[in-house]
């Protein structure tokens, strides 16, 4: 005699429990689909959309989730939880922006090249990998910084721009920057400098006073001051990089209208110059 199904339980689940239940149910569902194929280690995007439709999740939500997941891949960094003392060297920002992926990727590249002195080192259909340009004029422009741009993203070892279509009108745009090398330089140089100053000040105290242990005080005190200074400088740089990313996303979402003078020059250029 077949057993009757267990009646549903009306007890409520909180948000965290609901997410765990849905994730586990999806895992079991996919495992059941692929049980006959031992080599199946992934699920196609179309199959994910089909499964989501079966459980009542909108395709737009699934496409956004897929775009966000793919945006996490390019840097190949271990995304740790933010360290309360130093913070993660991988900085990222993302947003849903109106527009087509190709158009937004091209506009993001133009802004990063113009405003952050970056250059493309690898190009993929849905993302770009950039780094600071190393030409003499580029380094001079970043060093002088007459325009007050800051060029904070140029401090990153790599900057990755990823795009993923969510629907016909919106695209998920993600920016990620690897600041591990910048963090090391931001922390090591001040600490070493202050420690050396402390040693220089501590040697006379150790040799000329009746309490030689006083010679350890300047290195400890100045080393602590250097550490606090270096940590605060690193945190400030990290915030500035994040602000630069959000500003770029703002420009993508709300593009600046060209001034009348710029429109005049653009019109003359299109009229007088031959098409490329």
Steps between C-alpha positions, in 0.01 A plus 500: 500500500659829394574744777315830489713813465580690815268797537673838472611667822375858544787604725684803359868506398721802546695640205827320576324167542302556180822563304656182638191295424476627142873447442482143635184426303668628183805281571282191543296585191810540282657185645189305408514639146863402453503169687504307173804688373798460732701747296252783543675760716318815388158617391435714196348845534189391312452211744542736797232725352273199449546384860439849632182527295379176655535644851356839409819711480496766228753468214621856567597409857684190378688691229605763752620230741696331218656833400601569861652153533702537181622841615669334798728282284750721311740610772567144622544630854388325815208717604549503873272656753612856566775505759408743777862618509601521134195428282499286188734625223239408238261796459185466291185688408203401282173642378215442257540758224265576208658413167645220289807308627725583203420872516555519876827304477627741234400806702661360816823434310505855361450652846764283666753580227425873510440562872714232670793462257433127456557280197339174394724196539239227434170520319213249523145511361350589838788662689819702482817476706696825534811624676679833537671619181877508544602766247710793616226755423241290682717473810570873486129580470418280799785648702412864429121447501421852383132412454460368855371162379696300756552204265417267788409203281845516341638381836338160443692209350194420288161656443228277355177622341230234451161534334204263486160557340210469744218585259447695180554836672738442791854368547684397814831689504767397753840653575773326699849618593791302644674724756721234663824651371390854586404388851844349556673820393259713699573305819866400479667831409372718789548225760861434394576872488362566849679194640832626362438840654421328827822299489703813428340671799524193722870422462620812690251429779627145530867608508492823698244435774512282808190319376590331167146370461393857422656448159208272407241769565549715186483206253186364668324838518601617154428157350148513646451853364624387157264203504199717585594751233554229238173325585301824479666586168411157361141531612478845341637363170249215507213745554625723219517205259145401592379858448672506159315181403164636614566825312566304180177304549318830556630628167389181327154521654462876455720603207604864484346698218767663281527877524397716200867562423574127503199434278630763253848342490351151459282621213794667326713190546232277345461744211864571421677179589463188284326204664730233645 
